[in-house]
Amino acid sequence: MKNLKMKAARAEKDLSQGELAEKIGVSRQTIGLMESGKYNPSLQLCLAVCHVLSKTLDELFWQDE
Amino acid sequence: MRWFKQKVKDEWIEQTKNKIYKELYVLVVLLCFFSIVYKETVNPEPFNLPVAELLILAGTGIYYTIRGWQFGIFSAEKEIHDRSSRIPMTAKHFIYTVAGGVGLSLFFGIRSAVVYGEGTSQSVYYFFLTFAGSLMIYIPVMLLLAFIPFIFTRAKNVE
């Protein structure tokens, strides 16, 4: 499932995938895969993304059943 | 707050590498297997035993067993399996190994009857003789082999 919330939060901060990746310290592909829902990230990576995008885990990663 | 501010490793790269290593291991096992088959069937030479291949296969197996036990993955697997299955994993291991022992003994018994037996009565005699002898050897050996994972999974459960 695509993570559109993460994509929107990144756009809100006016960051490209590459810039966000650089801030976190991962590759651009990892961010791309997270947004497209093809990669299941660890909690540590999720927290790092939230920290950079100034969002909570709920706001970016919560999915209703 | 501090622990998630530590430097993030690109876990996708790490996981993808691990996936490739896993495939690589399967490739190595297959290469060893085909090398053994080649040395034993296509090009059998005296004193050309597949020692290196067997060492690789046994060594990696032993290493996996020890590391798996250290991390506790066997006891975790057993716990998950036993949660959803009616037959406990330990019982399954014992059933499979006994079946394996019986299967091997049957193979040797039939082989002995076909290759060395002359006439029906001798073939039947050779079959039962080899079958019983093989059972006496393989059942304890296979049970011992089945007992090893049992010990490894149990030890971590106690902890």
Backbone of each chain as ProteinMPNN parsed JSONL, in Angstrom:
{"seq_chain_A": "MKNLKMKAARAEKDLSQGELAEKIGVSRQTIGLMESGKYNPSLQLCLAVCHVLSKTLDELFWQDE", "coords_chain_A": {"N_chain_A": [[0.844, -1.202, 0.0], [0.572, 2.174, -0.898], [2.361, 4.863, 0.639], [0.975, 7.608, 1.021], [0.731, 9.623, 2.817], [3.23, 10.096, 3.82], [4.508, 10.968, 1.553], [3.109, 13.322, 1.065], [3.755, 14.78, 3.356], [6.443, 15.11, 2.944], [6.424, 16.661, 0.65], [5.221, 18.888, 1.685], [7.222, 19.889, 3.248], [8.839, 20.662, 1.298], [10.775, 18.97, 0.166], [12.883, 16.899, -1.777], [12.932, 13.394, -2.721], [15.569, 12.565, -2.65], [16.781, 14.559, -1.098], [15.508, 14.244, 1.365], [16.35, 11.678, 1.91], [19.07, 12.1, 2.176], [19.169, 13.705, 4.455], [18.345, 11.898, 6.381], [20.142, 9.867, 6.101], [20.063, 7.68, 4.472], [19.567, 5.796, 1.389], [18.259, 7.182, -1.709], [16.627, 5.421, -2.999], [15.587, 3.877, -0.939], [13.816, 5.612, 0.354], [12.068, 6.041, -1.755], [11.036, 3.454, -2.1], [9.79, 3.109, 0.359], [7.758, 5.019, 0.204], [6.336, 4.043, -1.94], [5.37, 1.798, -0.878], [6.68, -0.585, -1.048], [8.569, -1.42, 0.604], [9.107, -2.453, 3.898], [9.692, -0.585, 6.536], [11.968, -0.321, 9.417], [11.234, 0.427, 12.881], [13.017, 2.286, 13.822], [13.878, 3.605, 11.499], [11.468, 4.683, 10.643], [10.984, 6.464, 12.737], [13.106, 8.193, 12.371], [12.409, 9.341, 9.917], [10.024, 10.594, 10.66], [11.019, 12.434, 12.467], [12.589, 14.129, 10.867], [10.634, 15.12, 9.142], [9.006, 16.4, 10.888], [6.722, 15.189, 12.043], [4.339, 12.948, 13.641], [4.484, 9.427, 14.459], [1.969, 8.312, 14.168], [0.748, 10.13, 12.431], [2.135, 9.731, 10.051], [2.407, 6.955, 9.606], [0.304, 5.389, 10.546], [-2.206, 2.997, 9.914], [-5.538, 2.389, 9.195], [-7.409, -0.502, 10.061]], "CA_chain_A": [[0.0, 0.0, 0.0], [1.384, 3.392, -1.011], [2.312, 5.765, 1.79], [0.758, 8.956, 0.481], [0.901, 10.588, 3.915], [4.667, 10.41, 3.889], [4.815, 11.731, 0.35], [2.52, 14.655, 1.268], [4.541, 15.464, 4.392], [7.724, 15.479, 2.308], [6.132, 17.78, -0.251], [4.938, 20.022, 2.587], [8.538, 20.408, 3.687], [9.529, 20.999, 0.05], [11.984, 18.138, 0.062], [12.828, 15.802, -2.766], [13.263, 12.094, -2.098], [17.016, 12.55, -2.438], [17.122, 15.45, 0.03], [15.059, 13.582, 2.594], [17.251, 10.535, 2.124], [20.362, 12.619, 2.643], [19.004, 14.176, 5.838], [18.226, 10.739, 7.281], [21.352, 9.049, 5.981], [19.778, 6.456, 3.712], [19.593, 6.052, -0.054], [17.008, 7.7, -2.287], [15.785, 4.257, -3.322], [14.881, 3.431, 0.277], [12.665, 6.52, 0.539], [11.138, 5.739, -2.841], [10.375, 2.173, -1.812], [8.884, 3.329, 1.51], [6.576, 5.761, -0.267], [5.532, 3.206, -2.845], [4.853, 0.673, -0.094], [7.343, -1.84, -1.424], [9.542, -1.771, 1.636], [8.579, -2.355, 5.252], [10.834, -0.046, 7.295], [12.033, -0.587, 10.857], [10.738, 1.528, 13.716], [14.075, 3.293, 13.898], [13.848, 4.395, 10.266], [10.208, 5.438, 10.683], [11.173, 7.576, 13.675], [14.027, 9.144, 11.741], [11.615, 10.058, 8.905], [9.105, 11.47, 11.402], [11.816, 13.497, 13.071], [12.971, 15.093, 9.814], [9.428, 15.752, 8.563], [8.279, 17.011, 12.016], [5.404, 14.533, 12.173], [4.357, 11.818, 14.576], [4.341, 8.112, 13.814], [0.55, 8.199, 13.813], [0.441, 10.97, 11.26], [2.758, 9.22, 8.816], [2.413, 5.506, 9.363], [-0.851, 4.648, 11.044], [-3.156, 2.545, 8.891], [-6.751, 1.793, 9.769], [-7.567, -1.911, 9.626]], "C_chain_A": [[0.879, 1.252, 0.0], [1.257, 4.254, 0.236], [2.207, 7.208, 1.286], [0.951, 10.025, 1.546], [2.354, 11.041, 3.999], [5.062, 11.293, 2.708], [4.324, 13.179, 0.512], [3.338, 15.443, 2.286], [5.885, 15.92, 3.828], [7.532, 16.684, 1.398], [5.877, 19.059, 0.556], [6.232, 20.703, 3.027], [9.394, 20.836, 2.49], [10.87, 20.246, -0.098], [11.809, 17.12, -1.057], [13.157, 14.494, -2.032], [14.749, 12.038, -1.745], [17.417, 13.39, -1.236], [16.715, 14.833, 1.368], [15.994, 12.41, 2.945], [18.584, 10.996, 2.705], [20.273, 13.063, 4.099], [18.965, 13.0, 6.822], [19.501, 9.901, 7.268], [21.089, 7.714, 5.32], [19.802, 6.774, 2.219], [18.233, 6.557, -0.543], [16.04, 6.552, -2.598], [14.962, 3.815, -2.109], [13.642, 4.296, 0.509], [11.6, 6.228, -0.519], [10.35, 4.466, -2.575], [9.409, 2.295, -0.632], [7.602, 4.012, 1.049], [5.699, 4.903, -1.183], [4.992, 1.955, -2.139], [5.504, -0.655, -0.414], [8.396, -2.248, -0.405], [8.948, -1.5, 3.009], [9.694, -1.856, 6.181], [10.793, -0.429, 8.773], [11.498, 0.633, 11.614], [11.757, 2.658, 13.771], [14.062, 4.208, 12.674], [12.579, 5.252, 10.219], [10.367, 6.666, 11.58], [12.087, 8.641, 13.076], [13.285, 9.984, 10.696], [10.695, 11.07, 9.594], [9.85, 12.682, 11.957], [12.148, 14.574, 12.043], [11.741, 15.825, 9.277], [8.546, 16.425, 9.625], [6.843, 16.486, 12.118], [5.503, 13.427, 13.209], [4.214, 10.516, 13.785], [2.909, 7.903, 13.325], [0.245, 8.924, 12.51], [0.997, 10.39, 9.959], [2.508, 7.742, 8.533], [1.188, 4.734, 9.847], [-1.784, 4.256, 9.891], [-4.363, 1.957, 9.596], [-6.932, 0.393, 9.2], [-8.683, -2.055, 8.594]], "O_chain_A": [[1.81, 1.371, 0.797], [0.179, 4.361, 0.82], [3.203, 7.918, 1.148], [1.285, 11.171, 1.244], [2.65, 12.216, 4.22], [5.843, 12.234, 2.847], [5.019, 14.129, 0.15], [3.584, 16.634, 2.101], [6.396, 16.979, 4.19], [8.352, 17.601, 1.371], [6.268, 20.156, 0.156], [6.306, 21.925, 3.156], [10.52, 21.307, 2.651], [11.91, 20.813, -0.432], [10.731, 16.56, -1.25], [13.599, 14.499, -0.883], [15.135, 11.534, -0.69], [18.278, 12.996, -0.45], [17.45, 14.886, 2.354], [16.362, 12.197, 4.101], [19.144, 10.366, 3.601], [21.192, 12.825, 4.884], [19.477, 13.089, 7.938], [19.888, 9.309, 8.275], [21.794, 6.735, 5.567], [20.036, 7.921, 1.838], [17.208, 6.384, 0.117], [14.822, 6.687, -2.48], [13.799, 3.431, -2.236], [12.564, 3.789, 0.82], [10.406, 6.173, -0.226], [9.141, 4.413, -2.8], [8.348, 1.67, -0.618], [6.502, 3.633, 1.451], [4.475, 5.032, -1.191], [4.257, 1.162, -2.728], [4.967, -1.717, -0.101], [9.034, -3.292, -0.537], [8.36, -0.445, 3.247], [10.557, -2.642, 6.572], [9.751, -0.806, 9.31], [11.337, 1.716, 11.052], [11.399, 3.836, 13.767], [14.214, 5.424, 12.792], [12.621, 6.409, 9.801], [9.94, 7.765, 11.227], [11.866, 9.838, 13.256], [13.503, 11.192, 10.598], [10.594, 12.227, 9.185], [9.355, 13.808, 11.912], [12.009, 15.768, 12.306], [11.806, 17.02, 8.99], [7.478, 16.952, 9.311], [5.89, 17.252, 12.261], [6.595, 13.02, 13.606], [3.869, 10.518, 12.604], [2.671, 7.392, 12.231], [-0.421, 8.398, 11.618], [0.395, 10.543, 8.896], [2.408, 7.326, 7.379], [1.063, 3.54, 9.576], [-2.104, 5.067, 9.021], [-4.224, 1.123, 10.491], [-6.651, 0.134, 8.03], [-8.95, -3.161, 8.124]]}, "seq_chain_B": "MRWFKQKVKDEWIEQTKNKIYKELYVLVVLLCFFSIVYKETVNPEPFNLPVAELLILAGTGIYYTIRGWQFGIFSAEKEIHDRSSRIPMTAKHFIYTVAGGVGLSLFFGIRSAVVYGEGTSQSVYYFFLTFAGSLMIYIPVMLLLAFIPFIFTRAKNVE", "coords_chain_B": {"N_chain_B": [[14.622, 9.894, 23.441], [17.184, 9.972, 22.434], [17.966, 7.59, 21.227], [16.802, 7.253, 18.689], [17.986, 9.208, 17.313], [20.429, 8.428, 16.653], [22.888, 7.504, 14.181], [21.376, 6.51, 11.198], [21.427, 3.466, 9.554], [21.375, 2.405, 6.17], [18.88, 0.4, 5.948], [17.455, -0.924, 4.007], [19.3, -1.465, 2.0], [20.99, -3.133, 3.451], [19.237, -5.255, 4.042], [18.605, -6.121, 1.487], [21.1, -6.943, 0.657], [21.454, -9.062, 2.446], [19.495, -10.764, 1.506], [20.566, -11.411, -0.947], [22.872, -12.724, -0.088], [21.711, -14.942, 1.062], [20.633, -16.215, -1.181], [23.009, -16.705, -2.419], [24.123, -18.589, -0.729], [22.454, -20.767, -1.168], [23.158, -21.235, -3.788], [25.852, -21.989, -3.48], [25.522, -24.367, -2.036], [24.13, -25.88, -3.935], [26.066, -26.003, -5.965], [28.064, -27.458, -4.642], [26.665, -29.839, -4.246], [26.2, -30.701, -6.918], [28.813, -30.982, -7.706], [29.664, -33.069, -6.062], [27.993, -35.108, -7.019], [28.956, -35.245, -9.642], [31.636, -35.995, -9.219], [31.267, -38.482, -8.07], [29.691, -40.01, -9.795], [29.809, -39.344, -12.659], [32.547, -38.872, -13.124], [34.208, -40.852, -11.612], [36.951, -41.25, -9.569], [39.595, -42.993, -7.972], [40.755, -41.992, -4.761], [39.862, -39.435, -5.125], [38.091, -37.997, -3.392], [35.116, -36.162, -2.441], [35.974, -34.187, -0.436], [36.318, -31.44, 0.183], [33.857, -30.353, -0.619], [32.074, -31.717, 1.053], [33.001, -30.814, 3.498], [32.382, -28.088, 3.31], [29.575, -28.204, 3.185], [28.931, -29.524, 5.632], [30.235, -27.886, 7.47], [29.005, -25.322, 7.132], [26.449, -25.995, 7.88], [26.763, -26.751, 10.584], [27.693, -24.339, 11.615], [25.469, -22.686, 11.172], [23.635, -23.936, 12.871], [24.793, -23.509, 15.421], [24.948, -20.666, 15.577], [22.276, -20.017, 15.197], [21.181, -21.141, 17.453], [22.44, -19.579, 19.394], [21.275, -17.067, 18.921], [18.707, -17.743, 19.442], [16.745, -18.49, 17.61], [15.701, -20.978, 17.015], [14.211, -21.86, 19.22], [12.313, -19.859, 19.163], [11.073, -20.305, 16.706], [10.008, -22.803, 17.208], [8.208, -22.191, 19.209], [6.355, -20.562, 17.817], [5.477, -22.385, 15.899], [4.342, -24.433, 17.515], [2.233, -23.091, 18.597], [0.274, -22.955, 16.664], [0.028, -25.488, 15.623], [-1.184, -28.842, 15.929], [0.382, -31.037, 16.407], [3.342, -31.146, 18.21], [6.492, -29.513, 17.415], [8.813, -30.909, 18.091], [7.905, -33.556, 18.241], [7.235, -33.892, 15.582], [9.761, -33.717, 14.384], [10.905, -36.09, 15.359], [9.202, -37.993, 14.226], [9.678, -37.58, 11.474], [12.396, -38.223, 11.324], [12.46, -40.904, 12.11], [10.907, -41.969, 10.076], [12.61, -41.366, 7.963], [14.784, -43.022, 8.621], [13.598, -45.557, 8.398], [12.939, -45.458, 5.69], [15.504, -45.305, 4.489], [16.529, -47.772, 5.305], [14.754, -49.508, 4.033], [15.423, -48.931, 1.39], [18.108, -49.868, 1.283], [17.631, -52.528, 1.89], [15.996, -53.426, -0.261], [17.757, -52.926, -2.351], [19.817, -54.656, -1.726], [18.492, -57.111, -1.952], [17.834, -57.134, -4.676], [20.311, -56.83, -6.006], [22.106, -58.77, -4.902], [20.638, -61.095, -4.294], [19.76, -64.418, -5.199], [17.256, -66.028, -6.674], [13.93, -66.346, -5.244], [13.583, -66.918, -2.449], [16.11, -66.431, -1.342], [16.433, -63.761, -1.99], [14.379, -62.599, -0.466], [15.292, -63.273, 2.059], [17.76, -61.885, 2.134], [16.76, -59.319, 1.89], [15.302, -58.927, 4.309], [17.323, -59.33, 6.147], [19.22, -57.276, 5.571], [17.541, -55.1, 5.813], [16.757, -55.216, 8.523], [19.253, -55.012, 9.738], [20.071, -52.473, 8.81], [18.083, -50.913, 9.943], [18.712, -51.159, 12.632], [21.026, -49.721, 12.685], [20.475, -47.185, 11.492], [18.141, -46.069, 12.696], [18.823, -45.411, 15.463], [20.901, -43.573, 14.864], [19.597, -41.596, 13.345], [17.71, -40.777, 15.195], [19.351, -39.711, 17.1], [20.344, -37.573, 15.653], [17.984, -36.16, 15.427], [17.626, -35.491, 17.99], [19.432, -33.518, 18.541], [18.51, -30.887, 17.532], [16.362, -30.781, 19.285], [17.564, -30.544, 21.797], [18.832, -28.081, 21.405], [16.658, -26.316, 21.008], [15.287, -26.585, 23.357], [17.071, -25.762, 25.338], [17.175, -22.961, 25.124], [14.567, -22.311, 25.655], [14.304, -22.86, 28.349], [15.832, -20.851, 29.438]], "CA_chain_B": [[14.879, 10.741, 22.277], [18.529, 9.848, 21.909], [18.249, 6.376, 20.46], [16.457, 7.319, 17.264], [18.785, 10.232, 16.643], [21.697, 7.853, 16.237], [23.003, 7.421, 12.726], [20.559, 5.451, 10.61], [22.058, 2.707, 8.461], [20.355, 2.119, 5.171], [18.49, -0.982, 6.209], [16.995, -1.576, 2.775], [20.503, -2.004, 1.348], [21.434, -4.27, 4.276], [18.298, -6.378, 3.87], [18.742, -6.642, 0.127], [22.367, -7.693, 0.653], [21.206, -10.323, 3.151], [18.71, -11.604, 0.593], [21.503, -11.926, -1.96], [23.728, -13.702, 0.6], [20.885, -16.143, 1.227], [20.597, -16.869, -2.491], [24.383, -17.143, -2.655], [24.322, -19.815, 0.046], [21.753, -21.838, -1.909], [23.988, -21.487, -4.97], [27.034, -22.741, -3.031], [25.064, -25.724, -1.698], [23.826, -26.566, -5.197], [27.332, -26.281, -6.643], [28.695, -28.565, -3.91], [25.88, -31.04, -4.526], [26.467, -31.147, -8.281], [30.212, -31.388, -7.745], [29.716, -34.414, -5.461], [27.366, -36.032, -7.983], [29.884, -35.382, -10.776], [32.811, -36.769, -8.806], [30.901, -39.847, -7.687], [29.019, -40.762, -10.854], [30.307, -39.097, -14.022], [33.992, -38.984, -13.197], [34.696, -41.417, -10.349], [38.384, -41.569, -9.534], [40.027, -43.34, -6.612], [41.456, -40.913, -4.035], [39.319, -38.109, -5.465], [36.878, -37.87, -2.585], [34.639, -34.768, -2.38], [36.186, -33.746, 0.954], [36.075, -29.986, 0.309], [32.418, -30.11, -0.735], [31.423, -32.202, 2.281], [33.388, -29.903, 4.582], [31.593, -26.854, 3.151], [28.182, -28.495, 3.548], [28.836, -29.815, 7.07], [30.694, -26.701, 8.219], [27.982, -24.274, 7.127], [25.313, -26.506, 8.664], [27.105, -26.653, 12.008], [27.764, -22.902, 11.943], [24.082, -22.195, 11.24], [23.017, -24.49, 14.086], [25.336, -22.841, 16.611], [24.533, -19.252, 15.587], [20.828, -20.001, 15.384], [20.931, -21.425, 18.874], [22.872, -18.405, 20.17], [20.272, -16.008, 18.781], [17.428, -18.249, 19.953], [15.702, -18.569, 16.576], [15.075, -22.302, 16.992], [13.152, -21.904, 20.241], [11.246, -18.949, 18.717], [10.355, -21.015, 15.636], [9.261, -23.888, 17.855], [7.093, -21.549, 19.926], [5.358, -20.147, 16.816], [4.927, -23.604, 15.301], [3.51, -25.156, 18.484], [1.042, -22.272, 18.867], [-0.776, -23.178, 15.659], [-0.034, -26.871, 15.163], [-1.631, -29.802, 16.947], [1.537, -31.891, 16.724], [4.5, -30.307, 18.548], [7.603, -29.566, 16.463], [9.737, -31.974, 18.51], [7.308, -34.825, 17.82], [7.347, -33.943, 14.119], [11.155, -34.053, 14.079], [11.123, -37.515, 15.64], [8.461, -38.773, 13.215], [10.388, -37.464, 10.193], [13.672, -38.928, 11.349], [12.17, -42.345, 12.121], [10.484, -42.282, 8.707], [13.835, -41.326, 7.164], [15.541, -44.239, 8.945], [12.883, -46.696, 7.792], [13.088, -45.295, 4.245], [16.88, -45.689, 4.125], [16.66, -49.216, 5.514], [14.01, -50.133, 2.927], [16.235, -48.759, 0.179], [19.235, -50.801, 1.326], [17.082, -53.882, 1.85], [15.576, -53.727, -1.646], [18.969, -52.939, -3.174], [20.534, -55.901, -1.41], [17.725, -58.232, -2.516], [17.897, -57.087, -6.143], [21.681, -56.979, -6.518], [22.826, -59.973, -4.458], [19.778, -62.259, -4.117], [19.536, -65.335, -6.333], [16.023, -66.761, -6.334], [13.001, -65.581, -4.393], [13.782, -67.101, -1.005], [17.35, -65.75, -0.945], [16.171, -62.321, -2.092], [13.579, -62.216, 0.701], [16.181, -63.406, 3.218], [18.703, -60.756, 2.083], [16.012, -58.079, 2.141], [15.012, -58.778, 5.74], [18.604, -59.259, 6.856], [19.767, -55.926, 5.379], [16.564, -54.15, 6.351], [16.863, -55.23, 9.989], [20.58, -54.472, 10.091], [20.059, -51.026, 8.563], [17.196, -50.298, 10.95], [19.449, -51.107, 13.899], [22.053, -48.668, 12.597], [19.989, -45.852, 11.119], [17.153, -45.492, 13.621], [19.5, -44.672, 16.535], [21.655, -42.431, 14.321], [18.644, -40.548, 12.968], [17.115, -40.249, 16.425], [20.385, -38.868, 17.706], [20.344, -36.335, 14.864], [16.755, -35.43, 15.747], [17.737, -35.068, 19.379], [20.265, -32.311, 18.604], [17.665, -29.678, 17.554], [15.529, -30.813, 20.488], [18.389, -29.975, 22.873], [19.077, -26.676, 21.116], [15.451, -25.506, 21.208], [14.892, -26.667, 24.747], [17.995, -24.997, 26.174], [16.809, -21.544, 25.116], [13.252, -22.175, 26.278], [14.496, -22.85, 29.795], [16.302, -19.514, 29.768]], "C_chain_B": [[16.217, 10.414, 21.617], [18.682, 8.687, 20.925], [17.831, 6.455, 19.002], [17.199, 8.431, 16.527], [20.137, 9.675, 16.201], [21.68, 7.633, 14.725], [22.213, 6.227, 12.175], [21.352, 4.784, 9.491], [20.984, 2.451, 7.428], [19.98, 0.648, 5.239], [17.991, -1.696, 4.962], [18.178, -2.201, 2.043], [20.972, -3.25, 2.107], [20.541, -5.492, 4.051], [18.413, -6.994, 2.485], [20.026, -7.454, 0.003], [22.162, -9.059, 1.311], [20.439, -11.307, 2.281], [19.634, -12.238, -0.453], [22.411, -12.981, -1.329], [22.995, -15.041, 0.767], [20.849, -16.945, -0.082], [21.973, -17.462, -2.823], [24.649, -18.462, -1.946], [23.662, -21.006, -0.662], [22.576, -22.243, -3.129], [25.21, -22.338, -4.601], [26.657, -24.193, -2.728], [24.785, -26.523, -2.972], [25.107, -26.94, -5.939], [28.05, -27.452, -5.984], [27.995, -29.876, -4.243], [26.199, -31.588, -5.919], [27.917, -31.622, -8.432], [30.372, -32.802, -7.171], [29.153, -35.44, -6.432], [28.305, -36.297, -9.149], [31.054, -36.28, -10.4], [32.471, -38.237, -8.541], [30.302, -40.665, -8.826], [29.652, -40.58, -12.231], [31.806, -39.363, -14.12], [34.568, -39.589, -11.912], [36.171, -41.815, -10.437], [38.743, -41.972, -8.115], [40.851, -42.191, -6.029], [40.976, -39.506, -4.42], [37.992, -37.927, -4.716], [36.437, -36.408, -2.496], [34.754, -34.188, -0.96], [35.836, -32.263, 1.12], [34.579, -29.692, 0.301], [31.701, -30.53, 0.55], [31.75, -31.299, 3.471], [32.578, -28.604, 4.529], [30.163, -27.092, 3.63], [28.033, -28.711, 5.055], [29.183, -28.576, 7.884], [29.63, -25.619, 8.28], [26.763, -24.696, 7.952], [25.558, -26.368, 10.159], [27.122, -25.188, 12.455], [26.349, -22.333, 12.108], [23.405, -22.661, 12.53], [23.483, -23.732, 15.333], [24.858, -21.39, 16.696], [23.025, -19.112, 15.82], [20.446, -20.237, 16.828], [21.298, -20.221, 19.725], [21.84, -17.279, 20.109], [18.895, -16.439, 19.281], [16.344, -18.382, 18.897], [15.0, -19.924, 16.569], [13.933, -22.377, 18.0], [11.989, -20.99, 19.84], [10.389, -19.621, 17.638], [9.456, -22.099, 16.224], [8.016, -23.314, 18.543], [5.965, -21.17, 18.948], [4.676, -21.372, 16.207], [3.932, -24.283, 16.245], [2.215, -24.409, 18.818], [-0.1, -22.639, 17.919], [-0.925, -24.63, 15.234], [-0.429, -27.817, 16.296], [-0.481, -30.721, 17.378], [2.734, -30.987, 17.032], [5.661, -30.531, 17.577], [8.573, -30.707, 16.801], [9.213, -33.337, 18.05], [7.439, -34.991, 16.31], [8.759, -34.339, 13.709], [11.404, -35.543, 14.25], [10.42, -38.378, 14.603], [9.219, -38.765, 11.888], [11.675, -38.285, 10.202], [13.471, -40.442, 11.387], [11.751, -42.781, 10.716], [11.689, -42.307, 7.776], [14.66, -42.584, 7.373], [14.918, -45.468, 8.304], [13.05, -46.659, 6.271], [14.457, -45.744, 3.767], [17.058, -47.202, 4.224], [15.939, -49.982, 4.404], [14.826, -50.084, 1.639], [17.376, -49.779, 0.15], [18.768, -52.25, 1.242], [16.717, -54.289, 0.438], [16.795, -53.845, -2.553], [19.722, -54.257, -2.986], [19.836, -57.107, -2.045], [17.876, -58.287, -4.03], [19.302, -57.407, -6.65], [22.295, -58.339, -6.164], [21.964, -61.242, -4.375], [19.651, -63.118, -5.369], [18.338, -66.212, -5.986], [15.215, -65.991, -5.304], [13.341, -65.693, -2.915], [15.044, -66.383, -0.533], [17.173, -64.227, -0.974], [15.414, -61.839, -0.866], [14.446, -62.243, 1.959], [17.151, -62.213, 3.285], [17.998, -59.442, 2.406], [15.816, -57.885, 3.642], [16.292, -58.627, 6.566], [19.161, -57.823, 6.788], [18.839, -54.882, 5.99], [16.695, -54.054, 7.878], [18.185, -54.628, 10.446], [20.626, -52.967, 9.942], [19.205, -50.314, 9.593], [17.946, -50.12, 12.267], [20.496, -50.005, 13.884], [21.408, -47.294, 12.442], [18.989, -45.243, 12.096], [17.853, -44.766, 14.782], [20.245, -43.442, 16.033], [20.712, -41.278, 14.016], [17.994, -39.942, 14.211], [18.092, -39.332, 17.146], [20.427, -37.514, 16.986], [19.113, -35.483, 15.189], [16.824, -34.853, 17.157], [18.526, -33.764, 19.507], [19.409, -31.032, 18.556], [16.774, -29.61, 18.784], [16.284, -30.172, 21.663], [18.552, -28.468, 22.657], [17.84, -25.809, 21.372], [15.061, -25.478, 22.682], [15.755, -25.764, 25.633], [17.592, -23.527, 26.242], [15.449, -21.312, 25.766], [13.363, -22.061, 27.781], [14.939, -21.471, 30.249], [15.144, -18.54, 29.799]], "O_chain_B": [[16.373, 10.556, 20.405], [19.413, 8.774, 19.938], [18.435, 5.797, 18.154], [17.077, 8.589, 15.313], [20.892, 10.331, 15.483], [20.628, 7.584, 14.088], [22.369, 5.094, 12.63], [21.878, 5.451, 8.6], [19.811, 2.298, 7.769], [20.65, -0.22, 4.679], [18.085, -2.919, 4.859], [18.084, -3.316, 1.53], [21.302, -4.275, 1.509], [21.027, -6.611, 3.891], [18.332, -8.211, 2.319], [20.061, -8.496, -0.651], [22.631, -10.08, 0.808], [20.689, -12.512, 2.307], [19.51, -13.414, -0.794], [22.693, -14.009, -1.945], [23.583, -16.114, 0.631], [21.01, -18.166, -0.092], [22.093, -18.538, -3.409], [25.315, -19.345, -2.486], [24.229, -22.095, -0.742], [22.682, -23.423, -3.464], [25.56, -23.281, -5.311], [27.367, -25.124, -3.108], [25.155, -27.692, -3.076], [25.228, -28.043, -6.472], [28.58, -28.33, -6.666], [28.642, -30.894, -4.489], [26.439, -32.784, -6.084], [28.203, -32.547, -9.192], [31.11, -33.624, -7.714], [29.743, -36.499, -6.649], [28.439, -37.435, -9.598], [31.422, -37.193, -11.138], [33.297, -39.122, -8.765], [30.398, -41.893, -8.819], [29.992, -41.561, -12.892], [32.278, -39.991, -15.068], [35.325, -38.928, -11.201], [36.565, -42.618, -11.283], [38.258, -41.371, -7.156], [41.564, -41.502, -6.759], [41.615, -38.511, -4.077], [36.934, -37.732, -5.316], [37.277, -35.509, -2.478], [33.763, -33.759, -0.368], [35.151, -31.877, 2.067], [34.087, -28.893, 1.098], [30.845, -29.812, 1.067], [30.906, -31.049, 4.331], [32.144, -28.087, 5.558], [29.607, -26.291, 4.381], [27.129, -28.157, 5.682], [28.51, -28.255, 8.864], [29.372, -25.056, 9.345], [26.134, -23.879, 8.624], [24.684, -25.928, 10.907], [26.629, -24.847, 13.531], [26.069, -21.598, 13.055], [22.702, -21.898, 13.193], [22.677, -23.361, 16.186], [24.418, -20.937, 17.752], [22.566, -18.22, 16.533], [19.52, -19.623, 17.357], [20.579, -19.87, 20.661], [21.563, -16.621, 21.112], [18.023, -15.603, 19.516], [15.157, -18.39, 19.225], [13.841, -20.02, 16.167], [12.848, -22.876, 17.702], [10.83, -21.287, 20.13], [9.162, -19.525, 17.646], [8.314, -22.286, 15.804], [6.925, -23.88, 18.464], [4.788, -21.419, 19.21], [3.459, -21.394, 16.024], [2.831, -24.659, 15.842], [1.235, -25.007, 19.261], [-1.27, -22.637, 18.299], [-1.892, -24.979, 14.558], [-0.06, -27.621, 17.454], [-0.382, -31.125, 18.537], [3.104, -30.152, 16.207], [5.792, -31.605, 16.99], [9.085, -31.382, 15.908], [9.968, -34.165, 17.539], [7.718, -36.084, 15.816], [8.954, -35.169, 12.821], [12.029, -36.182, 13.403], [10.972, -39.381, 14.148], [9.385, -39.807, 11.253], [12.006, -38.954, 9.224], [14.231, -41.182, 10.763], [12.181, -43.826, 10.227], [11.783, -43.167, 6.9], [15.18, -43.153, 6.414], [15.615, -46.312, 7.74], [13.274, -47.692, 5.639], [14.575, -46.465, 2.777], [17.655, -47.83, 3.35], [16.45, -50.981, 3.897], [14.908, -51.065, 0.9], [17.594, -50.461, -0.852], [19.412, -53.089, 0.613], [17.084, -55.374, -0.014], [16.871, -54.729, -3.406], [20.191, -54.877, -3.941], [20.482, -57.999, -2.597], [18.03, -59.366, -4.602], [19.465, -58.164, -7.607], [22.921, -58.982, -7.006], [22.502, -62.349, -4.385], [19.457, -62.6, -6.469], [18.42, -67.05, -5.088], [15.723, -65.12, -4.598], [13.383, -64.688, -2.205], [15.056, -65.794, 0.548], [17.684, -63.506, -0.117], [15.75, -60.805, -0.287], [14.353, -61.36, 2.812], [17.341, -61.611, 4.343], [18.542, -58.574, 3.09], [16.12, -56.823, 4.185], [16.328, -57.89, 7.551], [19.523, -57.237, 7.809], [19.286, -53.911, 6.602], [16.737, -52.961, 8.444], [18.241, -53.848, 11.398], [21.141, -52.259, 10.808], [19.561, -49.233, 10.063], [17.839, -49.088, 12.929], [20.82, -49.425, 14.921], [21.746, -46.355, 13.163], [18.989, -44.03, 12.302], [17.515, -43.617, 15.066], [20.234, -42.395, 16.681], [20.979, -40.131, 14.373], [17.757, -38.735, 14.268], [17.708, -38.314, 17.722], [20.531, -36.46, 17.614], [19.184, -34.254, 15.222], [16.168, -33.861, 17.472], [18.326, -32.998, 20.451], [19.548, -30.174, 19.428], [16.462, -28.525, 19.275], [15.728, -29.373, 22.417], [18.427, -27.679, 23.594], [17.956, -24.699, 21.89], [14.567, -24.47, 23.186], [15.261, -25.098, 26.543], [17.663, -22.915, 27.308], [15.203, -20.259, 26.352], [12.644, -21.293, 28.421], [14.503, -20.97, 31.286], [15.341, -17.354, 30.062]]}, "name": "protein", "num_of_chains": 2, "seq": "MKNLKMKAARAEKDLSQGELAEKIGVSRQTIGLMESGKYNPSLQLCLAVCHVLSKTLDELFWQDEMRWFKQKVKDEWIEQTKNKIYKELYVLVVLLCFFSIVYKETVNPEPFNLPVAELLILAGTGIYYTIRGWQFGIFSAEKEIHDRSSRIPMTAKHFIYTVAGGVGLSLFFGIRSAVVYGEGTSQSVYYFFLTFAGSLMIYIPVMLLLAFIPFIFTRAKNVE"}
